[in-house]
Amino acid sequence: MDTAERVLAYGGGWLDRAGELRTDPARLEALLTEPTTVVLPLWRDRCLVDGDGPVRLTGDRASLVRTAADETVFLGFDGDVAVFAVDLSGLGEPAAVEMAGAARAVDVRALVGRLDPAGAAVQAYARGLLHWHRQQRYCGTCGAVAVAGGGGHVRTCSGAECGRLLFPRIEPAIIVLVEAPGSPERCLLARHAGAAEDSYSTLAGFVEVGESLEDAVRREMAEEAGITVTDVTYRGSQAWPFPAGLMVGFRATATSDEVRVDGVELLEARWFTRAELRERVAGGRRLGRVDSIDHQLLTGWLAEAR
Ligand SMILES: [Zn+2]
């Protein structure tokens, strides 16, 4: 694991996912009865937390929540300890909170800065996987009920003539730091519809069917900002299971510094020099969400004092 990759929230490969156990239901069942096994309860995309952060249940309490859970999924091993997550979404919020011995339900993104990176990553993983189960109860081909299996990593259509296997979906999106041609060195930031006044971030968009990631970069930059880009270079990726994203970060260079926003997704786009960005930071403004690859792309660029 590259240390730089672990700077990004929510990823990092902290668990051994032990994929080989997904086809071993007897072993998974046995792990669930081990006293050290940890069960993480979630309620409708939220962690159940007490004063110390997300609750980690073992023993009798873990068994109890499993009896009320819509799904139990195997996340992997943290060292020698098996980690599962359960979905208590079928209960009302007070009942779910009480059953888990928690104080309240909170989205993992609201806990950034208070959770250690491994804790945040595992909660995000659980959130994304359990969210998928709630969205994939039926087969999209024949409409029959889809039944969870494989430790929670697959659902199988129960239709007698179908039996399709349904796997968790990931929706990739590109996020791009665009540099201006020539000097002074500048990067393009935009004000997105719905964002706070004077809030600028890098440009992003979903990858469409039949596109490479680089195709998506070129199309999105043309559509949203009216710019043609070259030198599309991969910079890193970030798990973003809110609910099913994968953010893929790029740098690119515009062929012209003329910008024309679409007025729908982007209200304004403008070029910033490093000095201007530093001035914004000094004035108390943030460079994107601190848990996002947007923030990393910007701080990385800013640190290159060329
Ligand atoms: Zn089916």
py3Dmol code that shows the C-alpha trace and the ligand (Angstrom):
import py3Dmol

protein = """\
ATOM      1  CA  MET A   1       0.000   0.000   0.000  1.00  0.00           C
ATOM      2  CA  ASP A   2       1.335   3.351  -1.072  1.00  0.00           C
ATOM      3  CA  THR A   3       1.311   5.762   1.880  1.00  0.00           C
ATOM      4  CA  ALA A   4       0.149   8.590  -0.389  1.00  0.00           C
ATOM      5  CA  GLU A   5      -2.957   6.586  -1.304  1.00  0.00           C
ATOM      6  CA  ARG A   6      -3.897   6.271   2.340  1.00  0.00           C
ATOM      7  CA  VAL A   7      -4.124  10.044   2.567  1.00  0.00           C
ATOM      8  CA  LEU A   8      -7.434   9.730   0.732  1.00  0.00           C
ATOM      9  CA  ALA A   9     -10.393   8.920   2.939  1.00  0.00           C
ATOM     10  CA  TYR A  10     -12.513   5.770   2.559  1.00  0.00           C
ATOM     11  CA  GLY A  11     -10.081   3.569   0.619  1.00  0.00           C
ATOM     12  CA  GLY A  12      -6.817   2.045   1.696  1.00  0.00           C
ATOM     13  CA  GLY A  13      -7.348  -1.708   1.740  1.00  0.00           C
ATOM     14  CA  TRP A  14      -7.446  -1.848   5.521  1.00  0.00           C
ATOM     15  CA  LEU A  15      -9.270  -5.174   5.642  1.00  0.00           C
ATOM     16  CA  ASP A  16      -8.262  -8.494   4.161  1.00  0.00           C
ATOM     17  CA  ARG A  17     -11.478  -9.112   2.226  1.00  0.00           C
ATOM     18  CA  ALA A  18     -10.815 -12.861   2.184  1.00  0.00           C
ATOM     19  CA  GLY A  19     -12.868 -13.314  -0.963  1.00  0.00           C
ATOM     20  CA  GLU A  20     -12.303 -17.077  -0.908  1.00  0.00           C
ATOM     21  CA  LEU A  21     -14.608 -17.354   2.122  1.00  0.00           C
ATOM     22  CA  ARG A  22     -17.554 -15.919   0.191  1.00  0.00           C
ATOM     23  CA  THR A  23     -18.164 -19.355  -1.262  1.00  0.00           C
ATOM     24  CA  ASP A  24     -17.836 -21.066   2.122  1.00  0.00           C
ATOM     25  CA  PRO A  25     -21.114 -20.413   3.991  1.00  0.00           C
ATOM     26  CA  ALA A  26     -20.296 -22.930   6.742  1.00  0.00           C
ATOM     27  CA  ARG A  27     -17.061 -21.122   7.568  1.00  0.00           C
ATOM     28  CA  LEU A  28     -18.811 -17.733   7.527  1.00  0.00           C
ATOM     29  CA  GLU A  29     -21.518 -19.054   9.848  1.00  0.00           C
ATOM     30  CA  ALA A  30     -18.846 -20.399  12.195  1.00  0.00           C
ATOM     31  CA  LEU A  31     -17.063 -17.025  12.198  1.00  0.00           C
ATOM     32  CA  LEU A  32     -20.285 -15.316  13.240  1.00  0.00           C
ATOM     33  CA  THR A  33     -20.315 -17.312  16.477  1.00  0.00           C
ATOM     34  CA  GLU A  34     -16.713 -16.564  17.419  1.00  0.00           C
ATOM     35  CA  PRO A  35     -16.463 -14.316  20.471  1.00  0.00           C
ATOM     36  CA  THR A  36     -13.968 -11.924  18.880  1.00  0.00           C
ATOM     37  CA  THR A  37     -15.992 -11.404  15.685  1.00  0.00           C
ATOM     38  CA  VAL A  38     -17.090  -7.800  15.244  1.00  0.00           C
ATOM     39  CA  VAL A  39     -20.475  -6.813  13.822  1.00  0.00           C
ATOM     40  CA  LEU A  40     -21.006  -3.246  12.623  1.00  0.00           C
ATOM     41  CA  PRO A  41     -24.661  -2.199  12.641  1.00  0.00           C
ATOM     42  CA  LEU A  42     -25.909   0.373  10.120  1.00  0.00           C
ATOM     43  CA  TRP A  43     -29.264   2.015   9.696  1.00  0.00           C
ATOM     44  CA  ARG A  44     -30.239   3.428   6.268  1.00  0.00           C
ATOM     45  CA  ASP A  45     -26.726   4.453   5.209  1.00  0.00           C
ATOM     46  CA  ARG A  46     -25.793   5.702   8.653  1.00  0.00           C
ATOM     47  CA  CYS A  47     -23.406   4.397  11.290  1.00  0.00           C
ATOM     48  CA  LEU A  48     -24.843   3.743  14.715  1.00  0.00           C
ATOM     49  CA  VAL A  49     -22.610   5.592  17.123  1.00  0.00           C
ATOM     50  CA  ASP A  50     -22.122   6.073  20.811  1.00  0.00           C
ATOM     51  CA  GLY A  51     -19.819   8.560  22.536  1.00  0.00           C
ATOM     52  CA  ASP A  52     -16.722   6.803  21.228  1.00  0.00           C
ATOM     53  CA  GLY A  53     -17.722   6.552  17.558  1.00  0.00           C
ATOM     54  CA  PRO A  54     -19.392   3.764  15.565  1.00  0.00           C
ATOM     55  CA  VAL A  55     -20.358   0.841  17.786  1.00  0.00           C
ATOM     56  CA  ARG A  56     -18.578  -2.474  17.221  1.00  0.00           C
ATOM     57  CA  LEU A  57     -20.681  -5.308  18.540  1.00  0.00           C
ATOM     58  CA  THR A  58     -19.490  -8.699  19.739  1.00  0.00           C
ATOM     59  CA  GLY A  59     -21.006 -11.674  21.554  1.00  0.00           C
ATOM     60  CA  ASP A  60     -24.669 -11.608  22.606  1.00  0.00           C
ATOM     61  CA  ARG A  61     -25.361  -8.087  21.372  1.00  0.00           C
ATOM     62  CA  ALA A  62     -23.971  -9.019  17.939  1.00  0.00           C
ATOM     63  CA  SER A  63     -26.224 -12.103  17.851  1.00  0.00           C
ATOM     64  CA  LEU A  64     -29.220 -10.020  18.845  1.00  0.00           C
ATOM     65  CA  VAL A  65     -28.836  -7.442  16.074  1.00  0.00           C
ATOM     66  CA  ARG A  66     -28.383 -10.195  13.504  1.00  0.00           C
ATOM     67  CA  THR A  67     -31.802 -11.579  14.329  1.00  0.00           C
ATOM     68  CA  ALA A  68     -33.330  -8.189  13.436  1.00  0.00           C
ATOM     69  CA  ALA A  69     -31.128  -7.463  10.414  1.00  0.00           C
ATOM     70  CA  ASP A  70     -32.313  -7.336   6.816  1.00  0.00           C
ATOM     71  CA  GLU A  71     -28.855  -8.405   5.668  1.00  0.00           C
ATOM     72  CA  THR A  72     -25.634  -9.622   7.200  1.00  0.00           C
ATOM     73  CA  VAL A  73     -22.552  -9.134   5.032  1.00  0.00           C
ATOM     74  CA  PHE A  74     -18.990 -10.320   5.472  1.00  0.00           C
ATOM     75  CA  LEU A  75     -16.512  -7.458   5.101  1.00  0.00           C
ATOM     76  CA  GLY A  76     -13.267  -9.318   5.814  1.00  0.00           C
ATOM     77  CA  PHE A  77     -10.593  -9.663   8.467  1.00  0.00           C
ATOM     78  CA  ASP A  78      -8.990  -6.972  10.564  1.00  0.00           C
ATOM     79  CA  GLY A  79      -5.910  -8.948  11.554  1.00  0.00           C
ATOM     80  CA  ASP A  80      -7.376 -12.134  13.034  1.00  0.00           C
ATOM     81  CA  VAL A  81     -10.763 -10.607  13.721  1.00  0.00           C
ATOM     82  CA  ALA A  82     -13.637 -11.235  11.314  1.00  0.00           C
ATOM     83  CA  VAL A  83     -15.734  -8.153  10.577  1.00  0.00           C
ATOM     84  CA  PHE A  84     -19.349  -8.253   9.444  1.00  0.00           C
ATOM     85  CA  ALA A  85     -21.931  -5.514   8.910  1.00  0.00           C
ATOM     86  CA  VAL A  86     -25.666  -5.741   9.398  1.00  0.00           C
ATOM     87  CA  ASP A  87     -28.465  -3.606   8.030  1.00  0.00           C
ATOM     88  CA  LEU A  88     -31.089  -2.569  10.575  1.00  0.00           C
ATOM     89  CA  SER A  89     -32.972  -0.396   8.061  1.00  0.00           C
ATOM     90  CA  GLY A  90     -36.147  -2.440   8.533  1.00  0.00           C
ATOM     91  CA  LEU A  91     -36.498  -1.055  12.049  1.00  0.00           C
ATOM     92  CA  GLY A  92     -37.456   2.474  12.998  1.00  0.00           C
ATOM     93  CA  GLU A  93     -34.503   4.665  13.920  1.00  0.00           C
ATOM     94  CA  PRO A  94     -35.113   4.594  17.695  1.00  0.00           C
ATOM     95  CA  ALA A  95     -35.452   0.803  17.682  1.00  0.00           C
ATOM     96  CA  ALA A  96     -32.291   0.347  15.627  1.00  0.00           C
ATOM     97  CA  VAL A  97     -30.332   2.707  17.870  1.00  0.00           C
ATOM     98  CA  GLU A  98     -31.561   0.962  21.008  1.00  0.00           C
ATOM     99  CA  MET A  99     -30.957  -2.543  19.718  1.00  0.00           C
ATOM    100  CA  ALA A 100     -27.359  -1.661  18.831  1.00  0.00           C
ATOM    101  CA  GLY A 101     -26.766  -0.045  22.224  1.00  0.00           C
ATOM    102  CA  ALA A 102     -25.942   3.162  20.353  1.00  0.00           C
ATOM    103  CA  ALA A 103     -26.821   6.803  20.967  1.00  0.00           C
ATOM    104  CA  ARG A 104     -27.730   7.925  17.451  1.00  0.00           C
ATOM    105  CA  ALA A 105     -27.377   7.314  13.706  1.00  0.00           C
ATOM    106  CA  VAL A 106     -24.832   9.467  11.829  1.00  0.00           C
ATOM    107  CA  ASP A 107     -23.491   9.471   8.281  1.00  0.00           C
ATOM    108  CA  VAL A 108     -19.849   8.445   8.116  1.00  0.00           C
ATOM    109  CA  ARG A 109     -18.990  11.623   6.196  1.00  0.00           C
ATOM    110  CA  ALA A 110     -20.096  13.672   9.180  1.00  0.00           C
ATOM    111  CA  LEU A 111     -17.514  11.827  11.288  1.00  0.00           C
ATOM    112  CA  VAL A 112     -14.492  12.643   9.133  1.00  0.00           C
ATOM    113  CA  GLY A 113     -11.692  13.968  11.273  1.00  0.00           C
ATOM    114  CA  ARG A 114     -12.982  12.093  14.302  1.00  0.00           C
ATOM    115  CA  LEU A 115     -12.672   8.584  12.858  1.00  0.00           C
ATOM    116  CA  ASP A 116      -9.320   6.995  12.154  1.00  0.00           C
ATOM    117  CA  PRO A 117      -8.767   6.268   8.416  1.00  0.00           C
ATOM    118  CA  ALA A 118      -9.358   2.520   8.804  1.00  0.00           C
ATOM    119  CA  GLY A 119     -12.581   3.090  10.728  1.00  0.00           C
ATOM    120  CA  ALA A 120     -13.897   5.523   8.119  1.00  0.00           C
ATOM    121  CA  ALA A 121     -12.961   3.208   5.243  1.00  0.00           C
ATOM    122  CA  VAL A 122     -14.639   0.163   6.772  1.00  0.00           C
ATOM    123  CA  GLN A 123     -17.804   2.107   7.580  1.00  0.00           C
ATOM    124  CA  ALA A 124     -17.946   3.457   4.024  1.00  0.00           C
ATOM    125  CA  TYR A 125     -17.460  -0.050   2.614  1.00  0.00           C
ATOM    126  CA  ALA A 126     -20.288  -1.372   4.793  1.00  0.00           C
ATOM    127  CA  ARG A 127     -22.511   1.554   3.845  1.00  0.00           C
ATOM    128  CA  GLY A 128     -22.000   1.008   0.104  1.00  0.00           C
ATOM    129  CA  LEU A 129     -22.515  -2.747   0.234  1.00  0.00           C
ATOM    130  CA  LEU A 130     -25.658  -2.586   2.379  1.00  0.00           C
ATOM    131  CA  HIS A 131     -27.058   0.229   0.247  1.00  0.00           C
ATOM    132  CA  TRP A 132     -26.674  -1.976  -2.839  1.00  0.00           C
ATOM    133  CA  HIS A 133     -28.645  -4.781  -1.176  1.00  0.00           C
ATOM    134  CA  ARG A 134     -31.558  -2.428  -0.516  1.00  0.00           C
ATOM    135  CA  GLN A 135     -31.529  -1.342  -4.177  1.00  0.00           C
ATOM    136  CA  GLN A 136     -31.213  -4.832  -5.635  1.00  0.00           C
ATOM    137  CA  ARG A 137     -33.996  -6.806  -4.062  1.00  0.00           C
ATOM    138  CA  TYR A 138     -35.377  -7.891  -7.420  1.00  0.00           C
ATOM    139  CA  CYS A 139     -33.895  -9.119 -10.641  1.00  0.00           C
ATOM    140  CA  GLY A 140     -33.907  -6.403 -13.306  1.00  0.00           C
ATOM    141  CA  THR A 141     -34.332  -9.009 -16.048  1.00  0.00           C
ATOM    142  CA  CYS A 142     -37.352 -11.033 -14.894  1.00  0.00           C
ATOM    143  CA  GLY A 143     -38.571  -9.204 -11.780  1.00  0.00           C
ATOM    144  CA  ALA A 144     -38.250 -12.175  -9.415  1.00  0.00           C
ATOM    145  CA  VAL A 145     -36.861 -11.785  -5.910  1.00  0.00           C
ATOM    146  CA  ALA A 146     -33.062 -11.782  -5.775  1.00  0.00           C
ATOM    147  CA  VAL A 147     -31.582 -13.671  -2.839  1.00  0.00           C
ATOM    148  CA  ALA A 148     -28.367 -12.587  -1.112  1.00  0.00           C
ATOM    149  CA  GLY A 149     -25.454 -15.017  -0.952  1.00  0.00           C
ATOM    150  CA  GLY A 150     -21.689 -15.140  -1.154  1.00  0.00           C
ATOM    151  CA  GLY A 151     -21.286 -13.475   2.220  1.00  0.00           C
ATOM    152  CA  GLY A 152     -23.335 -10.570   0.903  1.00  0.00           C
ATOM    153  CA  HIS A 153     -21.305  -9.997  -2.263  1.00  0.00           C
ATOM    154  CA  VAL A 154     -23.785 -11.373  -4.770  1.00  0.00           C
ATOM    155  CA  ARG A 155     -27.547 -11.754  -5.159  1.00  0.00           C
ATOM    156  CA  THR A 156     -29.048 -14.532  -7.218  1.00  0.00           C
ATOM    157  CA  CYS A 157     -32.331 -14.242  -9.063  1.00  0.00           C
ATOM    158  CA  SER A 158     -34.819 -16.801  -7.755  1.00  0.00           C
ATOM    159  CA  GLY A 159     -36.699 -16.968 -11.076  1.00  0.00           C
ATOM    160  CA  ALA A 160     -36.759 -20.606 -12.158  1.00  0.00           C
ATOM    161  CA  GLU A 161     -35.803 -19.827 -15.749  1.00  0.00           C
ATOM    162  CA  CYS A 162     -33.495 -16.939 -14.999  1.00  0.00           C
ATOM    163  CA  GLY A 163     -31.130 -17.392 -12.024  1.00  0.00           C
ATOM    164  CA  ARG A 164     -29.110 -14.356 -13.008  1.00  0.00           C
ATOM    165  CA  LEU A 165     -26.229 -13.400 -10.733  1.00  0.00           C
ATOM    166  CA  LEU A 166     -26.289  -9.767  -9.620  1.00  0.00           C
ATOM    167  CA  PHE A 167     -23.114  -8.154  -8.330  1.00  0.00           C
ATOM    168  CA  PRO A 168     -22.623  -4.864  -6.456  1.00  0.00           C
ATOM    169  CA  ARG A 169     -22.516  -1.939  -8.865  1.00  0.00           C
ATOM    170  CA  ILE A 170     -19.804   0.693  -8.968  1.00  0.00           C
ATOM    171  CA  GLU A 171     -20.425   3.956 -10.799  1.00  0.00           C
ATOM    172  CA  PRO A 172     -17.165   5.582 -11.935  1.00  0.00           C
ATOM    173  CA  ALA A 173     -16.837   9.325 -12.217  1.00  0.00           C
ATOM    174  CA  ILE A 174     -13.913  11.418 -13.401  1.00  0.00           C
ATOM    175  CA  ILE A 175     -12.635  14.453 -11.535  1.00  0.00           C
ATOM    176  CA  VAL A 176     -10.154  16.727 -13.231  1.00  0.00           C
ATOM    177  CA  LEU A 177      -7.726  19.459 -12.364  1.00  0.00           C
ATOM    178  CA  VAL A 178      -7.378  21.386 -15.634  1.00  0.00           C
ATOM    179  CA  GLU A 179      -4.332  23.562 -16.136  1.00  0.00           C
ATOM    180  CA  ALA A 180      -4.260  26.582 -18.442  1.00  0.00           C
ATOM    181  CA  PRO A 181      -1.943  26.674 -21.452  1.00  0.00           C
ATOM    182  CA  GLY A 182       1.056  28.993 -21.149  1.00  0.00           C
ATOM    183  CA  SER A 183       1.865  31.216 -18.230  1.00  0.00           C
ATOM    184  CA  PRO A 184       1.172  32.209 -15.567  1.00  0.00           C
ATOM    185  CA  GLU A 185       0.340  28.708 -14.345  1.00  0.00           C
ATOM    186  CA  ARG A 186      -3.330  28.511 -13.448  1.00  0.00           C
ATOM    187  CA  CYS A 187      -5.929  25.840 -12.744  1.00  0.00           C
ATOM    188  CA  LEU A 188      -9.605  25.858 -13.585  1.00  0.00           C
ATOM    189  CA  LEU A 189     -12.152  25.814 -10.792  1.00  0.00           C
ATOM    190  CA  ALA A 190     -15.884  26.089 -11.087  1.00  0.00           C
ATOM    191  CA  ARG A 191     -18.846  27.124  -9.047  1.00  0.00           C
ATOM    192  CA  HIS A 192     -21.345  24.262  -9.239  1.00  0.00           C
ATOM    193  CA  ALA A 193     -25.094  24.723  -9.236  1.00  0.00           C
ATOM    194  CA  GLY A 194     -26.312  24.359  -5.674  1.00  0.00           C
ATOM    195  CA  ALA A 195     -22.899  25.038  -4.146  1.00  0.00           C
ATOM    196  CA  ALA A 196     -22.401  27.854  -1.696  1.00  0.00           C
ATOM    197  CA  GLU A 197     -21.604  31.321  -3.007  1.00  0.00           C
ATOM    198  CA  ASP A 198     -17.856  31.745  -3.584  1.00  0.00           C
ATOM    199  CA  SER A 199     -17.323  27.975  -3.358  1.00  0.00           C
ATOM    200  CA  TYR A 200     -15.109  26.634  -6.139  1.00  0.00           C
ATOM    201  CA  SER A 201     -14.044  23.102  -6.927  1.00  0.00           C
ATOM    202  CA  THR A 202     -12.556  21.026  -9.702  1.00  0.00           C
ATOM    203  CA  LEU A 203     -14.709  19.688 -12.528  1.00  0.00           C
ATOM    204  CA  ALA A 204     -16.233  16.223 -12.419  1.00  0.00           C
ATOM    205  CA  GLY A 205     -18.770  13.995 -14.117  1.00  0.00           C
ATOM    206  CA  PHE A 206     -19.954  10.437 -14.559  1.00  0.00           C
ATOM    207  CA  VAL A 207     -18.414   8.100 -17.086  1.00  0.00           C
ATOM    208  CA  GLU A 208     -20.960   7.063 -19.713  1.00  0.00           C
ATOM    209  CA  VAL A 209     -21.502   3.727 -21.408  1.00  0.00           C
ATOM    210  CA  GLY A 210     -19.020   3.160 -24.209  1.00  0.00           C
ATOM    211  CA  GLU A 211     -16.447   5.649 -22.909  1.00  0.00           C
ATOM    212  CA  SER A 212     -12.939   5.238 -21.601  1.00  0.00           C
ATOM    213  CA  LEU A 213     -12.080   7.333 -18.556  1.00  0.00           C
ATOM    214  CA  GLU A 214     -10.073   9.664 -20.795  1.00  0.00           C
ATOM    215  CA  ASP A 215     -13.022   9.986 -23.202  1.00  0.00           C
ATOM    216  CA  ALA A 216     -15.176  11.013 -20.249  1.00  0.00           C
ATOM    217  CA  VAL A 217     -12.627  13.645 -19.196  1.00  0.00           C
ATOM    218  CA  ARG A 218     -12.560  15.195 -22.663  1.00  0.00           C
ATOM    219  CA  ARG A 219     -16.359  15.119 -23.069  1.00  0.00           C
ATOM    220  CA  GLU A 220     -17.175  16.506 -19.627  1.00  0.00           C
ATOM    221  CA  MET A 221     -14.684  19.355 -19.941  1.00  0.00           C
ATOM    222  CA  ALA A 222     -16.135  20.252 -23.354  1.00  0.00           C
ATOM    223  CA  GLU A 223     -19.758  20.014 -22.174  1.00  0.00           C
ATOM    224  CA  GLU A 224     -19.440  21.764 -18.847  1.00  0.00           C
ATOM    225  CA  ALA A 225     -16.758  24.345 -19.495  1.00  0.00           C
ATOM    226  CA  GLY A 226     -16.484  24.563 -23.288  1.00  0.00           C
ATOM    227  CA  ILE A 227     -12.813  23.659 -23.250  1.00  0.00           C
ATOM    228  CA  THR A 228     -10.723  21.191 -25.222  1.00  0.00           C
ATOM    229  CA  VAL A 229      -8.161  19.345 -23.108  1.00  0.00           C
ATOM    230  CA  THR A 230      -5.020  17.347 -23.917  1.00  0.00           C
ATOM    231  CA  ASP A 231      -2.419  15.497 -21.839  1.00  0.00           C
ATOM    232  CA  VAL A 232      -5.042  13.665 -19.778  1.00  0.00           C
ATOM    233  CA  THR A 233      -3.021  12.045 -16.993  1.00  0.00           C
ATOM    234  CA  TYR A 234      -4.224   9.709 -14.252  1.00  0.00           C
ATOM    235  CA  ARG A 235      -3.537  10.961 -10.720  1.00  0.00           C
ATOM    236  CA  GLY A 236      -5.257   8.487  -8.442  1.00  0.00           C
ATOM    237  CA  SER A 237      -8.635   7.168  -7.423  1.00  0.00           C
ATOM    238  CA  GLN A 238     -10.890   7.279  -4.412  1.00  0.00           C
ATOM    239  CA  ALA A 239     -13.555   4.932  -3.136  1.00  0.00           C
ATOM    240  CA  TRP A 240     -16.723   7.012  -2.861  1.00  0.00           C
ATOM    241  CA  PRO A 241     -19.518   4.629  -1.853  1.00  0.00           C
ATOM    242  CA  PHE A 242     -22.082   7.410  -1.363  1.00  0.00           C
ATOM    243  CA  PRO A 243     -23.820   5.425  -2.599  1.00  0.00           C
ATOM    244  CA  ALA A 244     -21.797   3.681  -5.326  1.00  0.00           C
ATOM    245  CA  GLY A 245     -19.129   5.974  -6.673  1.00  0.00           C
ATOM    246  CA  LEU A 246     -15.514   5.558  -7.631  1.00  0.00           C
ATOM    247  CA  MET A 247     -13.795   8.888  -8.199  1.00  0.00           C
ATOM    248  CA  VAL A 248     -10.965   8.741 -10.729  1.00  0.00           C
ATOM    249  CA  GLY A 249      -8.696  11.780 -10.586  1.00  0.00           C
ATOM    250  CA  PHE A 250      -6.894  13.311 -13.576  1.00  0.00           C
ATOM    251  CA  ARG A 251      -4.846  16.272 -14.638  1.00  0.00           C
ATOM    252  CA  ALA A 252      -5.368  17.731 -18.088  1.00  0.00           C
ATOM    253  CA  THR A 253      -4.242  20.801 -20.001  1.00  0.00           C
ATOM    254  CA  ALA A 254      -6.606  23.115 -21.833  1.00  0.00           C
ATOM    255  CA  THR A 255      -5.738  24.162 -25.377  1.00  0.00           C
ATOM    256  CA  SER A 256      -7.142  27.640 -24.760  1.00  0.00           C
ATOM    257  CA  ASP A 257      -7.955  29.649 -21.650  1.00  0.00           C
ATOM    258  CA  GLU A 258     -11.322  30.641 -23.038  1.00  0.00           C
ATOM    259  CA  VAL A 259     -14.075  29.162 -20.859  1.00  0.00           C
ATOM    260  CA  ARG A 260     -17.790  28.854 -21.529  1.00  0.00           C
ATOM    261  CA  VAL A 261     -19.874  27.235 -18.780  1.00  0.00           C
ATOM    262  CA  ASP A 262     -23.115  25.390 -19.500  1.00  0.00           C
ATOM    263  CA  GLY A 263     -25.051  27.450 -16.928  1.00  0.00           C
ATOM    264  CA  VAL A 264     -26.792  24.291 -15.739  1.00  0.00           C
ATOM    265  CA  GLU A 265     -24.254  22.175 -13.902  1.00  0.00           C
ATOM    266  CA  LEU A 266     -21.698  24.968 -13.698  1.00  0.00           C
ATOM    267  CA  LEU A 267     -22.598  28.546 -12.962  1.00  0.00           C
ATOM    268  CA  GLU A 268     -19.110  29.926 -13.363  1.00  0.00           C
ATOM    269  CA  ALA A 269     -15.613  28.668 -14.125  1.00  0.00           C
ATOM    270  CA  ARG A 270     -12.432  30.666 -13.788  1.00  0.00           C
ATOM    271  CA  TRP A 271      -8.686  30.300 -13.686  1.00  0.00           C
ATOM    272  CA  PHE A 272      -6.792  30.634 -10.436  1.00  0.00           C
ATOM    273  CA  THR A 273      -3.052  31.126  -9.955  1.00  0.00           C
ATOM    274  CA  ARG A 274      -1.355  29.481  -7.004  1.00  0.00           C
ATOM    275  CA  ALA A 275      -1.070  32.864  -5.334  1.00  0.00           C
ATOM    276  CA  GLU A 276      -4.825  33.369  -5.646  1.00  0.00           C
ATOM    277  CA  LEU A 277      -5.542  29.932  -4.198  1.00  0.00           C
ATOM    278  CA  ARG A 278      -3.144  30.540  -1.300  1.00  0.00           C
ATOM    279  CA  GLU A 279      -4.913  33.815  -0.649  1.00  0.00           C
ATOM    280  CA  ARG A 280      -8.253  31.998  -0.482  1.00  0.00           C
ATOM    281  CA  VAL A 281      -6.825  29.451   1.955  1.00  0.00           C
ATOM    282  CA  ALA A 282      -5.347  32.242   4.076  1.00  0.00           C
ATOM    283  CA  GLY A 283      -8.782  33.851   4.070  1.00  0.00           C
ATOM    284  CA  GLY A 284     -10.250  30.721   5.638  1.00  0.00           C
ATOM    285  CA  ARG A 285     -11.732  29.099   2.532  1.00  0.00           C
ATOM    286  CA  ARG A 286     -11.332  25.392   1.986  1.00  0.00           C
ATOM    287  CA  LEU A 287      -9.967  23.722  -1.098  1.00  0.00           C
ATOM    288  CA  GLY A 288     -12.810  21.229  -1.548  1.00  0.00           C
ATOM    289  CA  ARG A 289     -14.093  18.780   1.053  1.00  0.00           C
ATOM    290  CA  VAL A 290     -11.197  17.625   3.194  1.00  0.00           C
ATOM    291  CA  ASP A 291     -12.207  13.980   2.685  1.00  0.00           C
ATOM    292  CA  SER A 292     -12.283  14.237  -1.116  1.00  0.00           C
ATOM    293  CA  ILE A 293      -9.866  13.630  -3.969  1.00  0.00           C
ATOM    294  CA  ASP A 294     -10.838  17.137  -5.126  1.00  0.00           C
ATOM    295  CA  HIS A 295      -9.005  18.460  -2.073  1.00  0.00           C
ATOM    296  CA  GLN A 296      -6.001  16.259  -2.798  1.00  0.00           C
ATOM    297  CA  LEU A 297      -5.784  17.289  -6.463  1.00  0.00           C
ATOM    298  CA  LEU A 298      -5.835  20.946  -5.435  1.00  0.00           C
ATOM    299  CA  THR A 299      -3.405  20.729  -2.532  1.00  0.00           C
ATOM    300  CA  GLY A 300      -1.071  18.641  -4.701  1.00  0.00           C
ATOM    301  CA  TRP A 301      -1.098  21.277  -7.427  1.00  0.00           C
ATOM    302  CA  LEU A 302      -0.648  24.068  -4.931  1.00  0.00           C
ATOM    303  CA  ALA A 303       2.396  22.353  -3.429  1.00  0.00           C
ATOM    304  CA  GLU A 304       4.159  22.355  -6.807  1.00  0.00           C
ATOM    305  CA  ALA A 305       5.756  25.759  -6.467  1.00  0.00           C
ATOM    306  CA  ARG A 306       7.187  25.877  -9.924  1.00  0.00           C
TER     307      ARG A 306
END
"""
ligand_1 = """\
1
ZN
Zn -34.261 -12.974 -13.043
"""
view = py3Dmol.view(width=600, height=400)
view.addModel(protein, "pdb")
view.setStyle({"model": 0}, {"cartoon": {"style": "trace"}})
view.addModel(ligand_1, "xyz")
view.setStyle({"model": 1}, {"stick": {}})
view.zoomTo()
view.show()
